[in-house]
Every structure is written in structure tokens, then in C-alpha cells.
Amino acid sequence: MLPDDPETRLKTVRDAIAHAARLAGREPDAITLIAISKTHPIEEIEPLLVAGQRVFGENRVQEAAAKWPALRSAWPDIALHLVGQLQSNKAEEAVALFDAIHSVDRSSLVAALARAMDKQDRRPACFVQVNIGDEAQKGGCAISDLPALLEEARVANLPVAGLMAVPPAHTEAAPYFALLAKLARDHGLTGLSMGMSGDYETAVTLGATHVRVGTALFGGRA
Ligand SMILES: *Cc1c(COP(=O)(O)O)cnc(C)c1O
């Protein structure tokens, strides 16, 4: 059962992150909690802002554009992350709106983001999304395509912060987290965006630097 009030939910998640970090010999401060607010209205986001949360994530450009400009003018130190698939024709809007983009997964998107960043002189941190479970329906680049895509991103001057993945549902996530961590190490990348409401503690023990938590903070989505 989720606690009723948002402040207690936030404290519960933060305490669990800190506990998992210490178990793994890591500093709790090394992990950024991204509160995934997709589908939740402004009225449900505000209590978390009041409780001190500043990093949020959305999965749709349109929805983020409708909700966040108003919130940002009230809380200027907000950081907004895009965690959903991004169409190349929305790259400009995404670069203008977000502080980090977790779904860079193909050449055409690398090129579109690079153009948008050059034009706006604004460079949101990028995570390259890996299709870690090799699932047909999922976003993310194939593991075999990762070296070439990272090289393209480097040449295009994208600020690549690390790797992101969503493991297959209904299976033990730990082996996929460990694999993503190994891929990041192999490529000299330090950022690891992995772990959601059901498995963020496991992700932290395996090296996550960014956990993306929705349900455990906001409750279920309609
Ligand atoms: C919705 C979403 C999350 C949050 O999922 P919860 O299970 O509600 O915590 C995390 N990452 C991505 C990419 C998402 O789309």
C-alpha cells in the first residue's frame, strides 16, 4: 500500500534509495531520483515540489509542454527529463523543453538533436537507450549497434551522459541492469538510467545513477 500523502511517499522512496546505496557501498547523493509525472496533472505534481523534489520526467513532448512551463515559472530550479520515445520532428521542441533526454536510440534522432542543439545553443544531457532485452516492440538501439551510435553521437557533439534501458517486464531485472552497467563501463560512460517503481532498489545496488520512479511517488496511472 502506498502512503496517502505525497511527502511520505517521497521520503519512503528516498530512504529506500539511500539504504540500497549504502548496501552497495555507494553514496546516496550519487543517485538522482527522477519523479515520473506522466499522466498526472499539475495539482498532483505541486505537493512533491513543496516536499522538495525538483527532478521530474515525462514521456511525451506535448504533455510536458502543456504542464511544465507554468510550474517552471514558480519553481525555476526544476530539472525536466524526457524518458519516452522521441520522433525526430519533435527534436527541436524537446531540446527547448528538457534538461535531459533519455531516449536517444537511432542515427536519425542523433542528427536531429544535434541540429536542434546547434540552432538553440542549448545542450540537454543525452542518454543512449539500449534495447537491453532485445524485444521487438521496445525502443532502444540493439546492443550490436551501440558502438556505432555512440560514435555518431560523439562526432555530432551530443553531450552523452550515459546509457538508459527498460528491461523486459515480468522477469528478474537484475541481469539486465548488470549488462547495461557493463556496456556503460566498456564505453567509458558513467551515467546509468535504470530502475522504475518495482525495481529501483535493485538498480541502485547495480550502479544506477538515475532512477525513474512514477507509481511509487504518484500512485497508479489511469
Ligand atoms: C512510466 C515510466 C517509468 C516509471 O514507471 P513506474 O513503474 O510508474 O515507476 C520509468 N521509465 C519510463 C521510460 C517510463 O515510461
The ligand as an SDF file (V2000), in Angstrom:
LIG
                    3D

 15 15  0  0  0  0  0  0  0  0999 V2000
    6.4830    5.3670  -16.9300 C   0  0  0  0  0  0  0  0  0  0  0  0
    7.9320    5.1580  -16.9650 C   0  0  0  0  0  0  0  0  0  0  0  0
    8.6730    4.9890  -15.7840 C   0  0  0  0  0  0  0  0  0  0  0  0
    8.0450    4.9470  -14.3970 C   0  0  0  0  0  0  0  0  0  0  0  0
    7.3830    3.7310  -14.2030 O   0  0  0  0  0  0  0  0  0  0  0  0
    6.7610    3.3320  -12.7790 P   0  0  0  0  0  0  0  0  0  0  0  0
    6.6710    1.8550  -12.8350 O   0  0  0  0  0  0  0  0  0  0  0  0
    5.4330    4.0040  -12.6830 O   0  0  0  0  0  0  0  0  0  0  0  0
    7.6930    3.7880  -11.7330 O   0  0  0  0  0  0  0  0  0  0  0  0
   10.0480    4.8390  -15.8960 C   0  0  0  0  0  0  0  0  0  0  0  0
   10.6680    4.8560  -17.1000 N   0  0  0  0  0  0  0  0  0  0  0  0
    9.9990    5.0130  -18.2460 C   0  0  0  0  0  0  0  0  0  0  0  0
   10.7410    5.0050  -19.5330 C   0  0  0  0  0  0  0  0  0  0  0  0
    8.6190    5.1640  -18.2170 C   0  0  0  0  0  0  0  0  0  0  0  0
    7.9530    5.3080  -19.3830 O   0  0  0  0  0  0  0  0  0  0  0  0
  1  2  1  0
  2  3  1  0
  2 14  2  0
  3  4  1  0
  3 10  2  0
  4  5  1  0
  5  6  1  0
  6  7  2  0
  6  8  1  0
  6  9  1  0
 10 11  1  0
 11 12  2  0
 12 13  1  0
 12 14  1  0
 14 15  1  0
M  END
$$$$
